[in-house]
């Protein structure tokens, strides 16, 4: 006769019982007999409402998916001969992506003979990195691959972000007036 270690619905040990007695007990309690450790000596079975168990598992999985964040990489393309206003528009787009907690892949595309002066592209990417430093940090440094130079910026969490131009108010000792410093 085969014996099993029986566990009650709350996780407490009932003991080692014959399989027929475990089945009879499960039917009397209107619960299912579920094998939880088949390799153990003797095998471990548990009394539980299997439908309720499966439902709770699906709810936990749904909650885990809901709290999961997906990494999105947005791309913004630049050219070495970019104008000041176009640079500003693209810089604002990079800032918006970083504020939305998306990573940004910045691509500098070189056409024709522009590739002979990668330092121009590197300067533009450096200027962009410095201008968005409050919102994102460089994750991958600019590197030239063929006719394009790429850099990846990652968002800084709001808790780590420096405050908006913190100003200290200092009392002027001579007049007693408050001035911004």
Biotite code that builds the C-alpha atoms (Angstrom):
import biotite.structure as struc

atoms = struc.array([
    struc.Atom([0.000, 0.000, 0.000], chain_id="A", res_id=1, res_name="UNK", atom_name="CA", element="C"),
    struc.Atom([1.388, 3.410, -1.019], chain_id="A", res_id=2, res_name="UNK", atom_name="CA", element="C"),
    struc.Atom([1.759, 6.061, 1.658], chain_id="A", res_id=3, res_name="UNK", atom_name="CA", element="C"),
    struc.Atom([1.986, 9.855, 1.324], chain_id="A", res_id=4, res_name="UNK", atom_name="CA", element="C"),
    struc.Atom([2.868, 12.728, 3.618], chain_id="A", res_id=5, res_name="UNK", atom_name="CA", element="C"),
    struc.Atom([-0.344, 14.760, 4.002], chain_id="A", res_id=6, res_name="UNK", atom_name="CA", element="C"),
    struc.Atom([-0.372, 18.549, 4.457], chain_id="A", res_id=7, res_name="UNK", atom_name="CA", element="C"),
    struc.Atom([-3.522, 20.442, 5.480], chain_id="A", res_id=8, res_name="UNK", atom_name="CA", element="C"),
    struc.Atom([-4.831, 23.539, 3.575], chain_id="A", res_id=9, res_name="UNK", atom_name="CA", element="C"),
    struc.Atom([-3.047, 25.903, 6.016], chain_id="A", res_id=10, res_name="UNK", atom_name="CA", element="C"),
    struc.Atom([0.340, 24.218, 5.552], chain_id="A", res_id=11, res_name="UNK", atom_name="CA", element="C"),
    struc.Atom([0.337, 22.193, 8.753], chain_id="A", res_id=12, res_name="UNK", atom_name="CA", element="C"),
    struc.Atom([1.536, 18.577, 8.785], chain_id="A", res_id=13, res_name="UNK", atom_name="CA", element="C"),
    struc.Atom([-1.171, 15.922, 9.202], chain_id="A", res_id=14, res_name="UNK", atom_name="CA", element="C"),
    struc.Atom([1.273, 13.030, 8.936], chain_id="A", res_id=15, res_name="UNK", atom_name="CA", element="C"),
    struc.Atom([2.034, 9.987, 6.815], chain_id="A", res_id=16, res_name="UNK", atom_name="CA", element="C"),
    struc.Atom([-1.200, 8.340, 5.676], chain_id="A", res_id=17, res_name="UNK", atom_name="CA", element="C"),
    struc.Atom([-2.186, 5.695, 3.117], chain_id="A", res_id=18, res_name="UNK", atom_name="CA", element="C"),
    struc.Atom([-3.183, 7.237, -0.233], chain_id="A", res_id=19, res_name="UNK", atom_name="CA", element="C"),
    struc.Atom([-6.754, 5.902, 0.064], chain_id="A", res_id=20, res_name="UNK", atom_name="CA", element="C"),
    struc.Atom([-7.215, 7.604, 3.422], chain_id="A", res_id=21, res_name="UNK", atom_name="CA", element="C"),
    struc.Atom([-5.847, 10.887, 1.979], chain_id="A", res_id=22, res_name="UNK", atom_name="CA", element="C"),
    struc.Atom([-8.324, 10.649, -0.952], chain_id="A", res_id=23, res_name="UNK", atom_name="CA", element="C"),
    struc.Atom([-11.195, 9.888, 1.450], chain_id="A", res_id=24, res_name="UNK", atom_name="CA", element="C"),
    struc.Atom([-10.251, 12.887, 3.646], chain_id="A", res_id=25, res_name="UNK", atom_name="CA", element="C"),
    struc.Atom([-10.081, 15.168, 0.574], chain_id="A", res_id=26, res_name="UNK", atom_name="CA", element="C"),
    struc.Atom([-13.551, 14.058, -0.569], chain_id="A", res_id=27, res_name="UNK", atom_name="CA", element="C"),
    struc.Atom([-14.990, 14.569, 2.929], chain_id="A", res_id=28, res_name="UNK", atom_name="CA", element="C"),
    struc.Atom([-13.579, 18.118, 3.083], chain_id="A", res_id=29, res_name="UNK", atom_name="CA", element="C"),
    struc.Atom([-14.585, 18.788, -0.565], chain_id="A", res_id=30, res_name="UNK", atom_name="CA", element="C"),
    struc.Atom([-10.995, 19.700, -1.437], chain_id="A", res_id=31, res_name="UNK", atom_name="CA", element="C"),
    struc.Atom([-8.524, 18.478, -4.050], chain_id="A", res_id=32, res_name="UNK", atom_name="CA", element="C"),
    struc.Atom([-5.515, 16.287, -3.301], chain_id="A", res_id=33, res_name="UNK", atom_name="CA", element="C"),
    struc.Atom([-2.515, 17.860, -5.055], chain_id="A", res_id=34, res_name="UNK", atom_name="CA", element="C"),
    struc.Atom([0.938, 16.286, -5.226], chain_id="A", res_id=35, res_name="UNK", atom_name="CA", element="C"),
    struc.Atom([3.456, 19.028, -4.383], chain_id="A", res_id=36, res_name="UNK", atom_name="CA", element="C"),
    struc.Atom([6.709, 17.055, -4.013], chain_id="A", res_id=37, res_name="UNK", atom_name="CA", element="C"),
    struc.Atom([6.657, 13.814, -6.029], chain_id="A", res_id=38, res_name="UNK", atom_name="CA", element="C"),
    struc.Atom([10.396, 13.105, -5.516], chain_id="A", res_id=39, res_name="UNK", atom_name="CA", element="C"),
    struc.Atom([10.239, 13.158, -1.718], chain_id="A", res_id=40, res_name="UNK", atom_name="CA", element="C"),
    struc.Atom([10.183, 9.918, 0.276], chain_id="A", res_id=41, res_name="UNK", atom_name="CA", element="C"),
    struc.Atom([7.231, 9.493, 0.816], chain_id="A", res_id=42, res_name="UNK", atom_name="CA", element="C"),
    struc.Atom([5.636, 11.870, -1.774], chain_id="A", res_id=43, res_name="UNK", atom_name="CA", element="C"),
    struc.Atom([4.080, 15.024, -0.308], chain_id="A", res_id=44, res_name="UNK", atom_name="CA", element="C"),
    struc.Atom([0.416, 15.793, -1.103], chain_id="A", res_id=45, res_name="UNK", atom_name="CA", element="C"),
    struc.Atom([-1.624, 18.777, -0.018], chain_id="A", res_id=46, res_name="UNK", atom_name="CA", element="C"),
    struc.Atom([-5.328, 19.301, 0.570], chain_id="A", res_id=47, res_name="UNK", atom_name="CA", element="C"),
    struc.Atom([-6.412, 22.469, -1.297], chain_id="A", res_id=48, res_name="UNK", atom_name="CA", element="C"),
    struc.Atom([-9.052, 24.030, -3.501], chain_id="A", res_id=49, res_name="UNK", atom_name="CA", element="C"),
    struc.Atom([-7.111, 23.745, -6.755], chain_id="A", res_id=50, res_name="UNK", atom_name="CA", element="C"),
    struc.Atom([-9.413, 26.096, -8.730], chain_id="A", res_id=51, res_name="UNK", atom_name="CA", element="C"),
    struc.Atom([-8.957, 28.823, -6.124], chain_id="A", res_id=52, res_name="UNK", atom_name="CA", element="C"),
    struc.Atom([-5.194, 28.197, -6.128], chain_id="A", res_id=53, res_name="UNK", atom_name="CA", element="C"),
    struc.Atom([-4.965, 28.584, -9.937], chain_id="A", res_id=54, res_name="UNK", atom_name="CA", element="C"),
    struc.Atom([-7.062, 31.766, -9.795], chain_id="A", res_id=55, res_name="UNK", atom_name="CA", element="C"),
    struc.Atom([-4.806, 33.310, -7.124], chain_id="A", res_id=56, res_name="UNK", atom_name="CA", element="C"),
    struc.Atom([-1.743, 32.405, -9.201], chain_id="A", res_id=57, res_name="UNK", atom_name="CA", element="C"),
    struc.Atom([-3.198, 34.182, -12.255], chain_id="A", res_id=58, res_name="UNK", atom_name="CA", element="C"),
    struc.Atom([-4.021, 37.283, -10.163], chain_id="A", res_id=59, res_name="UNK", atom_name="CA", element="C"),
    struc.Atom([-0.435, 37.392, -8.838], chain_id="A", res_id=60, res_name="UNK", atom_name="CA", element="C"),
    struc.Atom([0.949, 37.012, -12.370], chain_id="A", res_id=61, res_name="UNK", atom_name="CA", element="C"),
    struc.Atom([-1.314, 39.815, -13.631], chain_id="A", res_id=62, res_name="UNK", atom_name="CA", element="C"),
    struc.Atom([-0.164, 42.119, -10.797], chain_id="A", res_id=63, res_name="UNK", atom_name="CA", element="C"),
    struc.Atom([3.480, 41.337, -11.543], chain_id="A", res_id=64, res_name="UNK", atom_name="CA", element="C"),
    struc.Atom([2.969, 42.204, -15.227], chain_id="A", res_id=65, res_name="UNK", atom_name="CA", element="C"),
    struc.Atom([1.176, 45.422, -14.293], chain_id="A", res_id=66, res_name="UNK", atom_name="CA", element="C"),
    struc.Atom([4.046, 46.591, -12.073], chain_id="A", res_id=67, res_name="UNK", atom_name="CA", element="C"),
    struc.Atom([6.663, 45.638, -14.651], chain_id="A", res_id=68, res_name="UNK", atom_name="CA", element="C"),
    struc.Atom([8.375, 48.452, -16.540], chain_id="A", res_id=69, res_name="UNK", atom_name="CA", element="C"),
    struc.Atom([9.425, 48.036, -20.120], chain_id="A", res_id=70, res_name="UNK", atom_name="CA", element="C"),
    struc.Atom([12.568, 49.695, -21.369], chain_id="A", res_id=71, res_name="UNK", atom_name="CA", element="C"),
    struc.Atom([11.835, 51.742, -24.449], chain_id="A", res_id=72, res_name="UNK", atom_name="CA", element="C"),
    struc.Atom([14.631, 53.164, -26.560], chain_id="A", res_id=73, res_name="UNK", atom_name="CA", element="C"),
    struc.Atom([13.716, 56.252, -28.586], chain_id="A", res_id=74, res_name="UNK", atom_name="CA", element="C"),
    struc.Atom([16.013, 57.549, -31.297], chain_id="A", res_id=75, res_name="UNK", atom_name="CA", element="C"),
    struc.Atom([16.832, 61.133, -32.253], chain_id="A", res_id=76, res_name="UNK", atom_name="CA", element="C"),
    struc.Atom([19.018, 61.793, -35.296], chain_id="A", res_id=77, res_name="UNK", atom_name="CA", element="C"),
    struc.Atom([21.374, 64.708, -35.740], chain_id="A", res_id=78, res_name="UNK", atom_name="CA", element="C"),
    struc.Atom([23.585, 65.965, -38.556], chain_id="A", res_id=79, res_name="UNK", atom_name="CA", element="C"),
    struc.Atom([26.937, 67.768, -38.224], chain_id="A", res_id=80, res_name="UNK", atom_name="CA", element="C"),
    struc.Atom([25.621, 70.921, -39.963], chain_id="A", res_id=81, res_name="UNK", atom_name="CA", element="C"),
    struc.Atom([22.593, 71.307, -37.683], chain_id="A", res_id=82, res_name="UNK", atom_name="CA", element="C"),
    struc.Atom([21.325, 74.828, -37.066], chain_id="A", res_id=83, res_name="UNK", atom_name="CA", element="C"),
    struc.Atom([20.901, 76.282, -33.577], chain_id="A", res_id=84, res_name="UNK", atom_name="CA", element="C"),
    struc.Atom([17.081, 76.241, -33.677], chain_id="A", res_id=85, res_name="UNK", atom_name="CA", element="C"),
    struc.Atom([16.969, 72.677, -35.047], chain_id="A", res_id=86, res_name="UNK", atom_name="CA", element="C"),
    struc.Atom([19.386, 71.601, -32.299], chain_id="A", res_id=87, res_name="UNK", atom_name="CA", element="C"),
    struc.Atom([17.107, 73.190, -29.713], chain_id="A", res_id=88, res_name="UNK", atom_name="CA", element="C"),
    struc.Atom([14.011, 71.385, -31.081], chain_id="A", res_id=89, res_name="UNK", atom_name="CA", element="C"),
    struc.Atom([15.779, 68.024, -30.989], chain_id="A", res_id=90, res_name="UNK", atom_name="CA", element="C"),
    struc.Atom([17.226, 68.752, -27.537], chain_id="A", res_id=91, res_name="UNK", atom_name="CA", element="C"),
    struc.Atom([13.700, 69.383, -26.236], chain_id="A", res_id=92, res_name="UNK", atom_name="CA", element="C"),
    struc.Atom([12.576, 66.088, -27.782], chain_id="A", res_id=93, res_name="UNK", atom_name="CA", element="C"),
    struc.Atom([15.430, 64.266, -26.007], chain_id="A", res_id=94, res_name="UNK", atom_name="CA", element="C"),
    struc.Atom([14.453, 65.931, -22.705], chain_id="A", res_id=95, res_name="UNK", atom_name="CA", element="C"),
    struc.Atom([10.803, 64.899, -23.181], chain_id="A", res_id=96, res_name="UNK", atom_name="CA", element="C"),
    struc.Atom([11.824, 61.282, -23.838], chain_id="A", res_id=97, res_name="UNK", atom_name="CA", element="C"),
    struc.Atom([14.071, 61.255, -20.769], chain_id="A", res_id=98, res_name="UNK", atom_name="CA", element="C"),
    struc.Atom([11.291, 62.742, -18.603], chain_id="A", res_id=99, res_name="UNK", atom_name="CA", element="C"),
    struc.Atom([9.021, 59.913, -19.814], chain_id="A", res_id=100, res_name="UNK", atom_name="CA", element="C"),
    struc.Atom([11.691, 57.485, -18.476], chain_id="A", res_id=101, res_name="UNK", atom_name="CA", element="C"),
    struc.Atom([12.690, 56.285, -21.931], chain_id="A", res_id=102, res_name="UNK", atom_name="CA", element="C"),
    struc.Atom([16.278, 55.716, -22.987], chain_id="A", res_id=103, res_name="UNK", atom_name="CA", element="C"),
    struc.Atom([17.401, 57.817, -25.938], chain_id="A", res_id=104, res_name="UNK", atom_name="CA", element="C"),
    struc.Atom([19.733, 56.660, -28.688], chain_id="A", res_id=105, res_name="UNK", atom_name="CA", element="C"),
    struc.Atom([21.270, 59.771, -30.231], chain_id="A", res_id=106, res_name="UNK", atom_name="CA", element="C"),
    struc.Atom([22.579, 59.184, -33.743], chain_id="A", res_id=107, res_name="UNK", atom_name="CA", element="C"),
    struc.Atom([24.875, 61.565, -35.606], chain_id="A", res_id=108, res_name="UNK", atom_name="CA", element="C"),
    struc.Atom([24.678, 60.782, -39.327], chain_id="A", res_id=109, res_name="UNK", atom_name="CA", element="C"),
    struc.Atom([27.528, 61.775, -41.594], chain_id="A", res_id=110, res_name="UNK", atom_name="CA", element="C"),
    struc.Atom([27.036, 62.167, -45.342], chain_id="A", res_id=111, res_name="UNK", atom_name="CA", element="C"),
    struc.Atom([29.693, 62.468, -48.017], chain_id="A", res_id=112, res_name="UNK", atom_name="CA", element="C"),
    struc.Atom([32.933, 63.983, -46.770], chain_id="A", res_id=113, res_name="UNK", atom_name="CA", element="C"),
    struc.Atom([31.467, 64.928, -43.378], chain_id="A", res_id=114, res_name="UNK", atom_name="CA", element="C"),
    struc.Atom([32.787, 61.631, -42.009], chain_id="A", res_id=115, res_name="UNK", atom_name="CA", element="C"),
    struc.Atom([36.342, 62.993, -42.281], chain_id="A", res_id=116, res_name="UNK", atom_name="CA", element="C"),
    struc.Atom([35.552, 65.376, -39.376], chain_id="A", res_id=117, res_name="UNK", atom_name="CA", element="C"),
    struc.Atom([34.020, 63.207, -36.626], chain_id="A", res_id=118, res_name="UNK", atom_name="CA", element="C"),
    struc.Atom([35.160, 65.764, -34.031], chain_id="A", res_id=119, res_name="UNK", atom_name="CA", element="C"),
    struc.Atom([32.345, 68.085, -35.184], chain_id="A", res_id=120, res_name="UNK", atom_name="CA", element="C"),
    struc.Atom([29.762, 65.396, -34.460], chain_id="A", res_id=121, res_name="UNK", atom_name="CA", element="C"),
    struc.Atom([31.440, 64.549, -31.165], chain_id="A", res_id=122, res_name="UNK", atom_name="CA", element="C"),
    struc.Atom([31.239, 68.240, -30.114], chain_id="A", res_id=123, res_name="UNK", atom_name="CA", element="C"),
    struc.Atom([27.514, 68.389, -30.930], chain_id="A", res_id=124, res_name="UNK", atom_name="CA", element="C"),
    struc.Atom([26.853, 65.207, -28.929], chain_id="A", res_id=125, res_name="UNK", atom_name="CA", element="C"),
    struc.Atom([28.921, 66.600, -26.034], chain_id="A", res_id=126, res_name="UNK", atom_name="CA", element="C"),
    struc.Atom([26.919, 69.844, -26.137], chain_id="A", res_id=127, res_name="UNK", atom_name="CA", element="C"),
    struc.Atom([23.670, 67.830, -26.107], chain_id="A", res_id=128, res_name="UNK", atom_name="CA", element="C"),
    struc.Atom([24.855, 65.656, -23.212], chain_id="A", res_id=129, res_name="UNK", atom_name="CA", element="C"),
    struc.Atom([25.740, 68.729, -21.138], chain_id="A", res_id=130, res_name="UNK", atom_name="CA", element="C"),
    struc.Atom([22.445, 70.469, -21.912], chain_id="A", res_id=131, res_name="UNK", atom_name="CA", element="C"),
    struc.Atom([20.320, 67.481, -20.796], chain_id="A", res_id=132, res_name="UNK", atom_name="CA", element="C"),
    struc.Atom([22.507, 66.486, -17.812], chain_id="A", res_id=133, res_name="UNK", atom_name="CA", element="C"),
    struc.Atom([19.678, 67.296, -15.342], chain_id="A", res_id=134, res_name="UNK", atom_name="CA", element="C"),
    struc.Atom([17.395, 64.723, -17.002], chain_id="A", res_id=135, res_name="UNK", atom_name="CA", element="C"),
    struc.Atom([19.695, 61.976, -18.219], chain_id="A", res_id=136, res_name="UNK", atom_name="CA", element="C"),
    struc.Atom([23.159, 60.560, -18.003], chain_id="A", res_id=137, res_name="UNK", atom_name="CA", element="C"),
    struc.Atom([25.325, 59.025, -20.674], chain_id="A", res_id=138, res_name="UNK", atom_name="CA", element="C"),
    struc.Atom([25.025, 55.256, -20.643], chain_id="A", res_id=139, res_name="UNK", atom_name="CA", element="C"),
    struc.Atom([27.080, 54.534, -23.757], chain_id="A", res_id=140, res_name="UNK", atom_name="CA", element="C"),
    struc.Atom([29.748, 57.015, -24.883], chain_id="A", res_id=141, res_name="UNK", atom_name="CA", element="C"),
    struc.Atom([29.719, 58.285, -28.492], chain_id="A", res_id=142, res_name="UNK", atom_name="CA", element="C"),
    struc.Atom([31.389, 55.870, -30.870], chain_id="A", res_id=143, res_name="UNK", atom_name="CA", element="C"),
    struc.Atom([31.791, 55.999, -34.613], chain_id="A", res_id=144, res_name="UNK", atom_name="CA", element="C"),
    struc.Atom([30.435, 53.020, -36.524], chain_id="A", res_id=145, res_name="UNK", atom_name="CA", element="C"),
    struc.Atom([30.727, 53.422, -40.274], chain_id="A", res_id=146, res_name="UNK", atom_name="CA", element="C"),
    struc.Atom([29.005, 56.673, -41.254], chain_id="A", res_id=147, res_name="UNK", atom_name="CA", element="C"),
    struc.Atom([27.205, 57.264, -37.987], chain_id="A", res_id=148, res_name="UNK", atom_name="CA", element="C"),
    struc.Atom([28.153, 58.045, -34.419], chain_id="A", res_id=149, res_name="UNK", atom_name="CA", element="C"),
    struc.Atom([25.847, 56.815, -31.645], chain_id="A", res_id=150, res_name="UNK", atom_name="CA", element="C"),
    struc.Atom([25.436, 57.629, -27.972], chain_id="A", res_id=151, res_name="UNK", atom_name="CA", element="C"),
    struc.Atom([22.822, 56.333, -25.514], chain_id="A", res_id=152, res_name="UNK", atom_name="CA", element="C"),
    struc.Atom([21.341, 58.485, -22.745], chain_id="A", res_id=153, res_name="UNK", atom_name="CA", element="C"),
    struc.Atom([19.488, 56.944, -19.804], chain_id="A", res_id=154, res_name="UNK", atom_name="CA", element="C"),
    struc.Atom([16.982, 58.847, -17.654], chain_id="A", res_id=155, res_name="UNK", atom_name="CA", element="C"),
    struc.Atom([17.883, 59.889, -14.137], chain_id="A", res_id=156, res_name="UNK", atom_name="CA", element="C"),
    struc.Atom([15.261, 58.888, -11.578], chain_id="A", res_id=157, res_name="UNK", atom_name="CA", element="C"),
    struc.Atom([13.271, 61.826, -10.221], chain_id="A", res_id=158, res_name="UNK", atom_name="CA", element="C"),
    struc.Atom([14.592, 61.144, -6.711], chain_id="A", res_id=159, res_name="UNK", atom_name="CA", element="C"),
    struc.Atom([18.196, 61.513, -7.920], chain_id="A", res_id=160, res_name="UNK", atom_name="CA", element="C"),
    struc.Atom([17.524, 64.576, -10.071], chain_id="A", res_id=161, res_name="UNK", atom_name="CA", element="C"),
    struc.Atom([18.974, 67.890, -8.804], chain_id="A", res_id=162, res_name="UNK", atom_name="CA", element="C"),
    struc.Atom([16.411, 70.565, -7.891], chain_id="A", res_id=163, res_name="UNK", atom_name="CA", element="C"),
    struc.Atom([15.460, 73.274, -10.342], chain_id="A", res_id=164, res_name="UNK", atom_name="CA", element="C"),
    struc.Atom([18.156, 75.909, -9.853], chain_id="A", res_id=165, res_name="UNK", atom_name="CA", element="C"),
    struc.Atom([18.074, 75.983, -6.095], chain_id="A", res_id=166, res_name="UNK", atom_name="CA", element="C"),
    struc.Atom([18.395, 79.520, -4.854], chain_id="A", res_id=167, res_name="UNK", atom_name="CA", element="C"),
    struc.Atom([19.530, 80.485, -1.437], chain_id="A", res_id=168, res_name="UNK", atom_name="CA", element="C"),
    struc.Atom([18.022, 83.532, 0.154], chain_id="A", res_id=169, res_name="UNK", atom_name="CA", element="C"),
    struc.Atom([20.634, 85.361, 2.173], chain_id="A", res_id=170, res_name="UNK", atom_name="CA", element="C"),
    struc.Atom([19.882, 88.335, 4.401], chain_id="A", res_id=171, res_name="UNK", atom_name="CA", element="C"),
    struc.Atom([21.970, 91.361, 3.559], chain_id="A", res_id=172, res_name="UNK", atom_name="CA", element="C"),
    struc.Atom([23.763, 92.234, 6.778], chain_id="A", res_id=173, res_name="UNK", atom_name="CA", element="C"),
    struc.Atom([23.866, 95.980, 6.173], chain_id="A", res_id=174, res_name="UNK", atom_name="CA", element="C"),
    struc.Atom([20.243, 96.647, 5.204], chain_id="A", res_id=175, res_name="UNK", atom_name="CA", element="C"),
    struc.Atom([18.510, 93.541, 6.529], chain_id="A", res_id=176, res_name="UNK", atom_name="CA", element="C"),
    struc.Atom([16.950, 92.992, 3.063], chain_id="A", res_id=177, res_name="UNK", atom_name="CA", element="C"),
    struc.Atom([16.791, 89.545, 1.548], chain_id="A", res_id=178, res_name="UNK", atom_name="CA", element="C"),
    struc.Atom([18.614, 89.004, -1.713], chain_id="A", res_id=179, res_name="UNK", atom_name="CA", element="C"),
    struc.Atom([18.962, 86.040, -4.041], chain_id="A", res_id=180, res_name="UNK", atom_name="CA", element="C"),
    struc.Atom([22.422, 84.640, -4.231], chain_id="A", res_id=181, res_name="UNK", atom_name="CA", element="C"),
])
